[in-house]
Amino acid sequence: MRIVRFEVGGKVRYGELRGREVVACRTNPFNGFGRRGFVEMARGETFRLRAVRLLAPCVPSKLVCAGLNYRSHAGELNQSLPAAPLIFLKPPSAVIGPGEAIVLPEGYRRVDYEAELAIVVGRAARNAGEEEATDYVLGYTCFNDVTERAVQKEEGQWTRAKGYDTFAPLGPWIETTLDPRDLGVEAWVNGRLQQSGRTRDLIFGVRPAGELHLQRDDPDARGCHSHGYALGLGPPAPGDIVEVAVEGIGTPRNPVVAAPSSLRHQLL
């Protein structure tokens, strides 16, 4: 099942994507999720996909992210493999949906994209063991961990560098029937491949960070793979289109724009 969150007629609703149609749900899919999966959701009106605006597929309290979680990425940075997951958070204010613009902040120096698979938690979890962690998974979506690298390097901790508004594109929907253990994950800029890897390269696997208190809707991103900038364009610039493709899910695209003052600075 593909769960979408969408806007139509000025109202925000959840629905199920069926081909090129969206079947609205009368019940919230997060309310209908339990230890054994979905309770059947009541269905309502049907809309053509082109008649609705897709939004970020969930409304998280936080985004839980794992840094340096791909073996290839650790090798690229000449770092040893971590003994435990390197966890950081992104604020919900950073979340945008498919088609929305990534805004380069005023005074930015280097902003990078990071194509990732995100786990969407279906019900509250705390101290979940490795074996039971998957009981809390509603499904999976695409995630772009946008980062201001200069700020990240200067400050040491990552909150500001990764937490700017628009720095967490999610979407285009939540795929509930997927085996996440060996999926292709790619980033494309202006139609050119920039990153490519597979989830089998993950150091800590695909499961929620059970040591944290996760609320329903919270995405848990699994980290980025090797950047591979030699393939093409390097960091995105205003006017570029960034796409994150995860095998079996989809390919959301987001344009890149400069904040008005940043644009004036560039023109000067």
C-alpha positions as CSV (number, residue, x, y, z in Angstrom):
1,M,0.0,0.0,0.0
2,R,1.1,3.5,-0.8
3,I,-0.1,6.1,1.8
4,V,-0.2,9.7,0.7
5,R,-0.9,12.9,2.5
6,F,-2.4,15.4,0.2
7,E,-4.3,18.7,-0.2
8,V,-7.4,19.1,-2.2
9,G,-10.1,21.8,-2.0
10,G,-8.2,23.5,0.8
11,K,-8.3,20.4,3.0
12,V,-5.4,18.1,4.1
13,R,-6.3,14.4,4.0
14,Y,-4.7,11.0,3.9
15,G,-5.3,8.5,1.2
16,E,-4.1,5.4,-0.7
17,L,-2.5,5.8,-4.0
18,R,-3.8,3.4,-6.6
19,G,-2.2,3.9,-9.9
20,R,-3.0,7.4,-11.0
21,E,-5.8,7.8,-8.5
22,V,-5.9,8.7,-4.8
23,V,-8.6,7.1,-2.6
24,A,-9.2,9.3,0.4
25,C,-9.2,7.7,3.8
26,R,-11.9,8.5,6.3
27,T,-9.6,7.4,9.1
28,N,-6.0,8.4,9.9
29,P,-3.7,5.5,8.9
30,F,-1.6,6.1,12.1
31,N,-4.7,5.5,14.2
32,G,-5.3,2.3,12.4
33,F,-1.9,0.8,13.0
34,G,-1.1,-1.7,15.7
35,R,1.3,-4.5,16.6
36,R,0.0,-6.7,13.8
37,G,-0.1,-3.9,11.2
38,F,-3.1,-2.1,9.7
39,V,-6.7,-2.2,10.8
40,E,-8.7,-1.8,7.6
41,M,-9.2,1.9,6.8
42,A,-12.5,3.3,5.8
43,R,-12.3,4.7,2.3
44,G,-14.1,7.7,0.8
45,E,-13.8,9.9,-2.3
46,T,-11.5,9.2,-5.2
47,F,-9.4,11.9,-6.9
48,R,-7.2,11.9,-9.9
49,L,-3.5,12.2,-8.8
50,R,-3.0,15.3,-11.0
51,A,-5.9,17.0,-9.2
52,V,-4.3,16.9,-5.7
53,R,-1.1,18.4,-4.2
54,L,1.1,15.8,-2.5
55,L,2.5,16.9,0.8
56,A,5.1,15.4,3.1
57,P,3.6,12.0,3.9
58,C,3.8,12.4,7.6
59,V,3.9,15.2,10.3
60,P,6.8,14.2,12.6
61,S,7.6,15.4,16.1
62,K,11.2,15.0,15.1
63,L,13.4,13.3,12.5
64,V,15.8,10.8,13.9
65,C,18.9,10.4,11.6
66,A,21.9,8.1,11.6
67,G,25.2,9.6,10.5
68,L,28.1,7.7,8.9
69,N,25.9,4.6,8.5
70,Y,27.2,3.4,5.1
71,R,30.5,1.5,4.8
72,S,31.2,3.3,1.5
73,H,30.6,6.7,3.1
74,A,32.9,6.0,6.0
75,G,35.6,4.9,3.5
76,E,35.1,8.0,1.4
77,L,35.8,10.1,4.5
78,N,38.7,7.9,5.6
79,Q,37.0,7.1,8.9
80,S,36.8,3.9,10.8
81,L,33.4,2.2,11.1
82,P,31.5,3.5,14.2
83,A,30.9,1.0,17.1
84,A,27.4,2.5,17.7
85,P,25.0,4.5,15.6
86,L,25.8,8.2,15.4
87,I,22.4,9.7,16.0
88,F,21.2,13.3,15.4
89,L,17.9,15.0,15.1
90,K,16.3,17.3,12.6
91,P,13.4,19.6,13.6
92,P,9.9,19.3,12.1
93,S,10.2,22.8,10.8
94,A,12.7,21.5,8.2
95,V,10.2,19.2,6.6
96,I,8.9,19.9,3.1
97,G,7.1,17.7,0.6
98,P,7.6,16.8,-3.1
99,G,7.8,19.8,-5.4
100,E,8.5,22.3,-2.6
101,A,11.6,24.4,-2.9
102,I,14.9,23.8,-0.9
103,V,15.8,27.3,0.1
104,L,19.5,28.0,0.4
105,P,19.9,30.1,3.6
106,E,21.4,33.6,3.7
107,G,25.2,33.5,3.7
108,Y,25.4,29.8,2.7
109,R,28.7,28.5,1.5
110,R,28.3,24.8,0.7
111,V,25.0,23.0,0.8
112,D,24.9,19.3,0.0
113,Y,22.1,16.8,-0.6
114,E,22.2,13.3,0.9
115,A,19.8,10.7,-0.6
116,E,18.5,8.4,2.1
117,L,15.8,5.8,2.9
118,A,13.6,6.8,5.8
119,I,11.6,4.5,8.1
120,V,8.2,5.9,9.2
121,V,7.2,4.9,12.7
122,G,3.5,3.9,13.0
123,R,3.1,3.9,16.8
124,A,5.0,5.2,19.8
125,A,8.1,3.2,20.6
126,R,10.7,3.4,23.4
127,N,13.5,1.0,24.2
128,A,12.4,-1.4,21.5
129,G,14.7,-4.3,21.1
130,E,16.2,-5.2,17.7
131,E,13.9,-8.1,17.2
132,E,10.7,-6.2,17.9
133,A,11.7,-2.8,16.3
134,T,10.0,-3.7,13.0
135,D,6.7,-4.1,14.8
136,Y,6.6,-0.3,15.0
137,V,7.3,0.4,11.3
138,L,4.4,1.8,9.3
139,G,6.5,1.9,6.1
140,Y,9.3,3.7,4.2
141,T,9.8,6.9,2.2
142,C,12.5,8.9,0.5
143,F,14.5,11.5,2.4
144,N,17.0,14.2,1.5
145,D,19.2,15.1,4.4
146,V,20.2,18.6,3.2
147,T,23.3,20.0,5.0
148,E,25.3,23.2,5.2
149,R,28.7,21.7,5.3
150,A,30.7,24.8,6.3
151,V,28.5,25.4,9.3
152,Q,28.6,21.7,10.2
153,K,32.5,21.7,10.2
154,E,32.8,24.9,12.1
155,E,30.3,24.1,14.9
156,G,31.1,20.5,15.4
157,Q,27.5,19.6,16.3
158,W,25.0,19.4,13.5
159,T,21.8,21.0,14.7
160,R,22.0,24.3,12.8
161,A,23.8,22.8,9.7
162,K,21.1,20.2,9.2
163,G,18.1,22.0,10.7
164,Y,17.5,25.0,8.4
165,D,13.9,25.4,7.1
166,T,13.4,23.2,4.0
167,F,16.4,21.0,4.8
168,A,14.3,17.8,5.2
169,P,12.4,16.9,2.0
170,L,10.2,13.8,2.4
171,G,8.0,11.8,0.1
172,P,6.4,11.2,-2.2
173,W,4.4,8.7,-0.1
174,I,4.8,5.9,2.5
175,E,5.3,2.4,1.0
176,T,4.1,-0.2,3.5
177,T,4.9,-3.4,1.6
178,L,8.6,-3.3,1.0
179,D,11.7,-5.3,2.0
180,P,14.3,-2.6,2.8
181,R,17.4,-4.7,3.1
182,D,18.7,-4.3,-0.4
183,L,17.3,-1.2,-2.1
184,G,19.0,1.1,-4.5
185,V,19.2,4.7,-3.2
186,E,20.2,7.5,-5.6
187,A,20.4,11.3,-5.9
188,W,20.0,13.1,-9.2
189,V,20.7,16.7,-10.0
190,N,19.3,18.1,-13.2
191,G,18.8,14.6,-14.6
192,R,22.4,13.5,-13.9
193,L,23.3,10.8,-11.3
194,Q,25.2,12.1,-8.3
195,Q,24.9,9.4,-5.7
196,S,24.3,5.7,-5.9
197,G,24.3,3.0,-3.3
198,R,22.3,0.1,-1.8
199,T,20.9,-0.4,1.6
200,R,22.8,-3.7,2.0
201,D,25.8,-1.5,2.6
202,L,24.3,-0.1,5.9
203,I,26.4,-0.7,8.9
204,F,23.5,-0.9,11.4
205,G,20.8,-2.1,9.1
206,V,17.3,-0.9,8.6
207,R,15.4,-0.6,11.9
208,P,14.2,2.2,14.1
209,A,16.5,3.7,16.7
210,G,14.9,1.8,19.6
211,E,16.9,3.6,22.3
212,L,15.0,6.8,21.6
213,H,11.4,7.6,22.3
214,L,9.8,7.7,18.9
215,Q,6.3,9.1,18.3
216,R,4.1,7.9,15.4
217,D,4.9,9.9,12.2
218,D,8.5,10.1,13.2
219,P,10.9,9.3,10.3
220,D,14.1,7.5,11.1
221,A,16.6,8.1,8.3
222,R,19.3,5.6,7.8
223,G,22.2,7.8,6.6
224,C,23.7,8.6,3.3
225,H,26.1,6.5,1.1
226,S,29.1,7.7,-0.8
227,H,28.6,11.1,-2.3
228,G,30.2,10.4,-5.7
229,Y,30.6,14.1,-6.6
230,A,33.1,13.0,-9.4
231,L,30.0,11.8,-11.3
232,G,28.8,15.3,-12.0
233,L,27.9,18.6,-10.7
234,G,28.7,18.7,-7.0
235,P,26.7,20.8,-4.6
236,P,23.3,22.1,-6.0
237,A,22.8,25.7,-6.9
238,P,19.8,28.0,-7.4
239,G,17.8,26.8,-10.3
240,D,18.8,23.1,-10.0
241,I,16.3,20.2,-9.5
242,V,17.3,17.6,-7.0
243,E,15.7,14.2,-7.1
244,V,16.0,11.4,-4.5
245,A,15.1,7.9,-5.9
246,V,14.6,4.9,-3.6
247,E,13.9,1.6,-5.3
248,G,10.4,0.4,-4.8
249,I,9.2,3.8,-3.5
250,G,9.5,6.6,-6.0
251,T,11.4,9.7,-7.0
252,P,10.4,13.0,-5.4
253,R,11.9,16.1,-6.9
254,N,12.6,19.5,-5.3
255,P,13.8,22.7,-6.9
256,V,16.6,24.7,-5.3
257,V,16.2,28.4,-4.7
258,A,18.2,31.1,-2.9
259,A,16.7,33.1,-0.1
260,P,16.1,36.7,-1.4
261,S,19.0,38.2,0.5
262,S,21.3,35.3,-0.6
263,L,20.3,35.9,-4.2
264,R,21.2,39.6,-3.9
265,H,24.5,38.6,-2.4
266,Q,25.3,36.3,-5.3
267,L,24.4,39.0,-7.9
268,L,26.7,41.5,-6.2
